[in-house]
Amino acid sequence: MITCEWDIVRNSVQLSSNVEAPLKEFHQRRGATYEALLELVHPEDRAMVNEEVQRALRNEDEMDFKVKYRIIVPDGTILWTMNHGQVLHDEDGGKPVRMIGVSMRIGKRE
């Protein structure tokens, strides 16, 4: 299980220290942004994942984000993952400023 925190205002993503080597290397090389992480999502799942994130940011579904999708790590391995997160808002409760969550690997295909 990996924990993730996305500072929406700065577009900066922090991953927990237990990230596997291929993902950690990609994260360090490509940059710690939402767009960089979205690049890891399988092309067939990318639009769906982005729409779920945008839905959470628009306050739909109680700001909850829960989605199952595939990622492709740099060595070409396809991993199924389940992400669950929540959007946090500014003090006025209106503007989304942070998303926190967990990602769990649920399967693998070479």
Secondary structure, DSSP 8 states (H G I E B T S, - for coil): -EEEEEETTTTEEEE-TT--HHHHHHHHHH-SSHHHHHHHB-HHHHHHHHHHHHHHHTTGGGGEEEEEEEEE-TTS-EEEEEEEEEEEE-TTS-SEEEEEEEEEEEEEE-
